[in-house]
Amino acid sequence: MIKYLGSKRTLVPVLGEIATHVGARTAVDLFTGTTRVAQELKRRGLQVTATDVATYSQVLSDCYIATDATTVDLGELDDELARLAALPPEPGYFTRTFCEEARYFQPKNGARVDAIRNALAADHLGSPLFPILLTSLMLAADRVDSTTGLQMAYLKEWAPRAHQDLELRRPDLLPGTGATVAGDVMETVGLLPTVDLMYVDPPYNQHRYFTNYHIWETLVRWDEPAAYGIARKRIDSRDPSTRSVFNSKREMPGAFADLLGRVRAEVVVVSYNDESWVSAEDLTGMLHAAGHEMVQVLGFDSKRYVGAQIGIFNPSGEKVGRVSRLRNVEYVFVAGPADKVEAAVQGADVSRAGAGVVL
């Protein structure tokens, strides 16, 4: 998986166990991001729908969730990955913007990204292999970038991995069927199927995924947008339409309560943390107000995201602030019928994700 703010890597086993112990057969991952949780649910045999507004999330979902591995000709896929990997470098927009005007990638790798992405647009657009091949390219670029994991800035000195050569690998595809629903969840939630379990992991604060991962947006859209600033962000980052209601401290609580009231699932599982704009008590109240009989909360001590570990820097790369805390509490709320909630909380091995306690 690509490096990602808010990744639920350590919580994935617990979330999977919750789904198993409530007996879920169908699920929706409402803010799927990298699809890490959706993949775990699909791996456990659930019929999964993944949804997100991010264009790159939709491609990842088409690869991992909507694609049935048993229907893919792996020989054909490997042959095409080998062909793409052998293409001569072709410096273009990606190289100029993200390797020369900025320093996210070495130019040698940027030129290969340009060549491979151009070939995907020419040879595979609309084909079943397109999301798989594009996912392979995204993961390959992520392995040779020079960032802390966010694309709001790049490292002052090249990260050691940035000197490595771009390498296309076959994504780990999963058997089974699933679906991708693209769009803002505030608009798509009513279009989603009624399911046994819905996982909700919204943005916690003002940090915007559209700008934090603007390079992936551009790599997927391949639209050569005008760019600005040292970070070379897309010009539409300034457009209000690319902002989420969940990034507004004033609007988020009301929007969150409204969303939870429109979710159609027997069991709702919500991830949140103690740095968010809604307290654990308020979120528990929202879930009860949405009609859930019981709400239980698991708490997990967790490291903060990598940017918090290394400090606060200005655009010139100078350290300008101190980090106030290095750890936080990740909450998992389980809401639904009492028997389902109790089975989930008692059955989940919370120790696998750290010091878990029932609050």
C-alpha positions as CSV (number, residue, x, y, z in Angstrom):
1,M,0.0,0.0,0.0
2,I,1.1,3.6,-0.6
3,K,2.2,5.7,2.4
4,Y,-0.9,7.3,3.7
5,L,-2.0,9.7,6.4
6,G,-4.6,8.1,8.7
7,S,-3.6,4.6,7.5
8,K,-5.4,1.9,9.6
9,R,-2.6,-0.7,9.1
10,T,-2.4,-1.6,12.8
11,L,-6.1,-1.7,13.3
12,V,-6.9,-3.8,10.2
13,P,-6.8,-7.2,12.1
14,V,-9.2,-5.9,14.7
15,L,-11.6,-4.5,12.1
16,G,-11.5,-7.8,10.3
17,E,-12.3,-9.7,13.4
18,I,-15.2,-7.4,14.2
19,A,-16.7,-8.1,10.8
20,T,-16.2,-11.9,11.3
21,H,-17.7,-11.9,14.8
22,V,-20.8,-10.0,13.9
23,G,-21.4,-12.5,11.1
24,A,-21.2,-9.8,8.3
25,R,-21.5,-11.0,4.7
26,T,-21.7,-7.6,3.0
27,A,-19.9,-4.4,3.8
28,V,-19.2,-0.8,2.7
29,D,-15.9,1.0,3.3
30,L,-17.2,4.5,3.2
31,F,-14.0,6.6,3.1
32,T,-11.8,3.8,1.6
33,G,-8.6,5.8,0.9
34,T,-6.0,3.2,0.0
35,T,-8.6,0.4,0.4
36,R,-6.6,-1.3,3.1
37,V,-9.7,-2.0,5.3
38,A,-11.8,-2.9,2.3
39,Q,-9.2,-5.4,1.2
40,E,-9.2,-7.1,4.6
41,L,-13.0,-7.4,4.5
42,K,-12.9,-8.9,1.0
43,R,-10.1,-11.2,2.1
44,R,-12.4,-12.5,4.8
45,G,-15.0,-13.4,2.2
46,L,-17.3,-10.3,2.5
47,Q,-19.0,-8.8,-0.5
48,V,-17.5,-5.3,-0.3
49,T,-18.3,-1.9,-1.8
50,A,-15.6,0.8,-1.5
51,T,-16.3,4.5,-2.0
52,D,-14.3,7.7,-1.9
53,V,-14.1,11.0,-3.6
54,A,-10.4,10.7,-4.4
55,T,-9.7,9.7,-8.0
56,Y,-6.7,7.6,-7.0
57,S,-8.8,5.7,-4.4
58,Q,-11.3,4.8,-7.1
59,V,-8.4,3.2,-9.2
60,L,-7.1,1.3,-6.1
61,S,-10.6,0.1,-5.5
62,D,-11.1,-1.0,-9.1
63,C,-7.9,-2.9,-8.7
64,Y,-8.3,-4.6,-5.3
65,I,-12.0,-4.6,-4.7
66,A,-13.9,-4.6,-8.0
67,T,-11.5,-7.0,-9.7
68,D,-11.9,-10.7,-9.2
69,A,-8.4,-12.2,-9.2
70,T,-9.7,-15.5,-10.6
71,T,-10.8,-13.7,-13.8
72,V,-7.4,-12.2,-14.5
73,D,-4.9,-13.8,-17.0
74,L,-1.8,-13.5,-14.8
75,G,0.5,-14.4,-17.7
76,E,-1.0,-11.6,-19.9
77,L,-0.7,-9.2,-16.9
78,D,3.0,-10.1,-16.2
79,D,3.8,-9.8,-19.9
80,E,2.3,-6.3,-20.1
81,L,4.1,-5.2,-16.9
82,A,7.4,-6.4,-18.5
83,R,6.6,-4.5,-21.7
84,L,5.8,-1.3,-19.8
85,A,8.9,-1.7,-17.7
86,A,11.1,-1.9,-20.8
87,L,9.8,1.3,-22.4
88,P,12.5,4.0,-22.9
89,P,12.2,7.1,-20.7
90,E,10.0,9.8,-22.0
91,P,10.4,13.0,-20.0
92,G,7.2,15.1,-20.0
93,Y,4.8,16.9,-17.6
94,F,5.4,14.5,-14.7
95,T,9.2,14.8,-14.9
96,R,9.2,18.6,-15.4
97,T,6.7,19.3,-12.6
98,F,7.6,16.7,-9.9
99,C,11.3,16.1,-10.6
100,E,12.7,19.4,-11.9
101,E,10.4,22.2,-10.6
102,A,10.1,20.1,-7.4
103,R,12.2,17.2,-6.1
104,Y,9.7,14.4,-5.2
105,F,11.3,11.9,-7.6
106,Q,14.7,11.5,-9.3
107,P,14.3,12.6,-13.0
108,K,15.4,9.1,-14.2
109,N,12.3,7.7,-12.5
110,G,10.0,10.6,-13.5
111,A,10.8,10.0,-17.1
112,R,9.8,6.4,-16.8
113,V,6.6,7.3,-15.1
114,D,5.8,9.6,-18.1
115,A,6.5,6.9,-20.6
116,I,4.5,4.2,-18.8
117,R,1.5,6.4,-18.0
118,N,1.4,7.6,-21.7
119,A,1.4,4.0,-22.8
120,L,-1.5,3.2,-20.4
121,A,-3.5,6.0,-21.8
122,A,-2.9,4.9,-25.3
123,D,-3.2,1.1,-25.0
124,H,-5.4,0.3,-21.9
125,L,-7.9,3.1,-21.2
126,G,-11.2,1.4,-20.3
127,S,-9.8,-2.1,-20.3
128,P,-10.0,-4.5,-17.2
129,L,-6.2,-4.3,-16.9
130,F,-6.1,-0.5,-16.7
131,P,-6.7,-0.1,-12.9
132,I,-4.3,-3.0,-12.2
133,L,-1.5,-1.6,-14.3
134,L,-2.0,2.0,-13.0
135,T,-2.0,0.7,-9.4
136,S,1.3,-1.0,-10.1
137,L,2.7,2.3,-11.4
138,M,1.4,4.2,-8.4
139,L,2.9,1.7,-6.0
140,A,6.2,1.7,-7.9
141,A,6.4,5.5,-7.7
142,D,5.6,5.5,-4.0
143,R,8.5,3.2,-3.4
144,V,11.0,5.7,-4.9
145,D,9.7,9.0,-3.7
146,S,11.5,11.5,-1.4
147,T,8.8,12.5,1.1
148,T,7.7,11.7,4.6
149,G,4.5,10.2,3.1
150,L,2.7,13.5,2.4
151,Q,3.0,15.4,-0.9
152,M,2.7,18.8,0.7
153,A,6.6,18.9,0.7
154,Y,9.6,16.9,-0.3
155,L,12.7,16.2,1.7
156,K,15.6,18.6,1.6
157,E,18.0,15.8,0.9
158,W,17.1,12.8,-1.3
159,A,15.7,9.9,0.6
160,P,17.8,6.7,0.1
161,R,14.9,5.0,-1.7
162,A,14.7,7.8,-4.2
163,H,18.0,6.6,-5.8
164,Q,16.5,3.2,-6.6
165,D,15.1,2.4,-10.0
166,L,11.3,2.4,-10.6
167,E,10.1,-1.2,-10.5
168,L,6.7,-2.4,-11.7
169,R,5.3,-5.3,-9.6
170,R,2.1,-7.3,-9.9
171,P,-0.4,-6.0,-7.3
172,D,-1.7,-8.7,-4.8
173,L,-5.1,-9.2,-6.3
174,L,-7.9,-10.8,-4.3
175,P,-10.4,-13.4,-5.4
176,G,-14.1,-12.5,-5.2
177,T,-16.3,-9.8,-6.5
178,G,-16.8,-6.3,-5.2
179,A,-17.7,-2.8,-6.3
180,T,-16.4,0.8,-6.5
181,V,-18.7,3.8,-6.0
182,A,-17.1,7.1,-6.9
183,G,-18.0,10.4,-5.4
184,D,-18.5,12.5,-2.3
185,V,-20.0,10.3,0.4
186,M,-22.5,13.0,1.4
187,E,-24.0,12.5,-2.0
188,T,-23.4,8.8,-2.6
189,V,-24.4,7.4,0.8
190,G,-28.1,7.1,-0.3
191,L,-27.0,5.2,-3.4
192,L,-25.1,2.6,-1.5
193,P,-26.5,-0.9,-0.9
194,T,-28.0,-1.8,2.5
195,V,-25.3,-3.9,4.2
196,D,-24.5,-5.9,7.3
197,L,-21.6,-3.7,8.2
198,M,-20.4,-0.2,7.3
199,Y,-17.0,1.1,8.1
200,V,-16.7,4.8,8.5
201,D,-13.3,6.5,8.7
202,P,-13.7,10.2,7.8
203,P,-11.1,13.0,7.8
204,Y,-10.4,14.1,11.4
205,N,-9.4,17.7,10.9
206,Q,-8.3,20.4,8.4
207,H,-5.8,18.3,6.6
208,R,-7.0,17.7,3.0
209,Y,-6.3,14.5,1.2
210,F,-6.7,16.3,-2.2
211,T,-3.6,18.4,-1.5
212,N,-1.7,15.9,0.7
213,Y,-1.8,13.4,-2.3
214,H,-2.1,15.8,-5.2
215,I,0.6,13.8,-7.2
216,W,-1.6,10.7,-7.2
217,E,-4.6,12.7,-8.4
218,T,-2.5,14.0,-11.3
219,L,-1.0,10.6,-12.1
220,V,-4.5,9.1,-12.3
221,R,-6.2,11.9,-14.1
222,W,-3.2,12.5,-16.4
223,D,-4.6,16.0,-17.2
224,E,-1.4,18.2,-16.9
225,P,-2.9,20.8,-14.6
226,A,-1.3,24.2,-14.0
227,A,0.7,23.9,-10.7
228,Y,1.8,26.4,-8.1
229,G,4.1,26.9,-5.2
230,I,7.1,24.9,-4.1
231,A,5.0,21.8,-3.7
232,R,3.7,22.2,-7.3
233,K,0.1,21.5,-6.2
234,R,-2.7,21.4,-8.7
235,I,-4.3,24.7,-9.4
236,D,-7.7,23.3,-8.6
237,S,-6.5,22.8,-5.0
238,R,-7.7,26.4,-4.6
239,D,-11.2,25.5,-5.9
240,P,-13.8,25.2,-3.2
241,S,-15.2,22.1,-4.9
242,T,-12.1,20.2,-3.9
243,R,-12.7,20.9,-0.2
244,S,-14.5,18.5,2.0
245,V,-17.1,19.5,4.6
246,F,-15.2,17.2,7.0
247,N,-12.2,19.6,6.8
248,S,-14.3,22.4,8.3
249,K,-14.3,22.6,12.1
250,R,-17.6,24.5,12.0
251,E,-19.4,22.2,9.6
252,M,-18.0,18.8,10.3
253,P,-20.0,17.8,13.5
254,G,-23.3,18.5,11.8
255,A,-22.3,16.8,8.6
256,F,-21.0,13.8,10.5
257,A,-24.3,13.4,12.5
258,D,-26.3,13.7,9.3
259,L,-24.2,11.1,7.5
260,L,-24.5,8.6,10.4
261,G,-28.2,9.1,10.3
262,R,-28.4,8.1,6.6
263,V,-26.1,5.1,6.8
264,R,-28.0,1.9,5.9
265,A,-26.2,-0.9,7.8
266,E,-27.1,-3.2,10.7
267,V,-23.7,-2.6,12.3
268,V,-21.6,0.6,12.0
269,V,-17.9,0.7,12.8
270,V,-16.3,4.1,13.1
271,S,-12.6,4.9,13.4
272,Y,-11.7,8.2,15.1
273,N,-9.0,9.6,17.4
274,D,-8.6,12.0,20.3
275,E,-7.2,14.8,18.0
276,S,-10.5,15.1,16.1
277,W,-13.1,17.9,16.4
278,V,-15.7,15.5,17.9
279,S,-15.3,14.0,21.3
280,A,-15.8,10.3,21.9
281,E,-18.8,11.2,24.0
282,D,-20.4,13.3,21.2
283,L,-19.8,10.6,18.6
284,T,-21.4,8.0,20.9
285,G,-24.4,10.3,21.2
286,M,-24.5,10.6,17.4
287,L,-24.6,6.9,16.9
288,H,-27.4,6.4,19.5
289,A,-29.3,9.2,17.8
290,A,-28.9,7.4,14.5
291,G,-31.0,4.5,16.1
292,H,-28.3,2.1,17.2
293,E,-29.3,0.1,20.3
294,M,-25.8,-0.3,21.7
295,V,-22.5,1.5,21.2
296,Q,-19.2,0.3,22.5
297,V,-15.8,2.0,22.2
298,L,-12.3,0.4,21.9
299,G,-9.3,2.6,22.5
300,F,-5.8,2.0,21.2
301,D,-2.6,3.8,22.0
302,S,-1.0,4.8,18.7
303,K,2.0,6.7,17.2
304,R,1.0,9.9,15.5
305,Y,1.6,10.2,11.7
306,V,5.2,10.4,10.5
307,G,5.1,14.2,10.1
308,A,4.5,14.6,13.8
309,Q,7.5,12.4,14.5
310,I,10.0,14.5,12.6
311,G,8.8,18.0,13.5
312,I,7.4,21.1,11.9
313,F,9.2,22.8,9.0
314,N,8.6,25.8,6.8
315,P,8.7,25.7,2.9
316,S,12.5,26.3,3.0
317,G,13.1,23.2,5.0
318,E,13.9,25.0,8.3
319,K,12.5,23.6,11.5
320,V,10.1,26.2,12.9
321,G,8.0,24.5,15.6
322,R,7.9,21.8,18.3
323,V,5.7,18.7,18.3
324,S,3.4,18.8,21.4
325,R,2.7,15.0,21.4
326,L,4.0,11.9,19.7
327,R,1.1,9.5,20.5
328,N,-2.6,9.6,20.4
329,V,-5.6,7.4,21.1
330,E,-7.3,5.7,18.1
331,Y,-10.9,4.9,18.8
332,V,-13.0,2.2,17.2
333,F,-16.8,2.6,17.8
334,V,-19.0,-0.4,17.3
335,A,-22.7,0.4,17.0
336,G,-25.8,-1.8,16.3
337,P,-27.9,-4.5,17.9
338,A,-26.7,-5.4,21.4
339,D,-25.9,-9.0,20.6
340,K,-23.9,-8.1,17.5
341,V,-21.9,-5.4,19.4
342,E,-21.2,-7.6,22.3
343,A,-20.0,-10.4,20.0
344,A,-17.7,-8.0,18.2
345,V,-16.1,-6.5,21.3
346,Q,-15.7,-9.9,23.0
347,G,-14.4,-11.6,19.9
348,A,-11.9,-9.1,18.6
349,D,-8.4,-9.7,19.8
350,V,-7.6,-6.1,20.7
351,S,-4.1,-6.9,21.8
352,R,-3.1,-7.3,18.1
353,A,-3.4,-3.6,17.6
354,G,-1.8,-2.4,20.8
355,A,-3.1,-1.7,24.3
356,G,-6.8,-1.9,23.5
357,V,-9.4,-1.3,26.2
358,V,-13.1,-1.1,26.2
359,L,-14.2,2.4,27.3
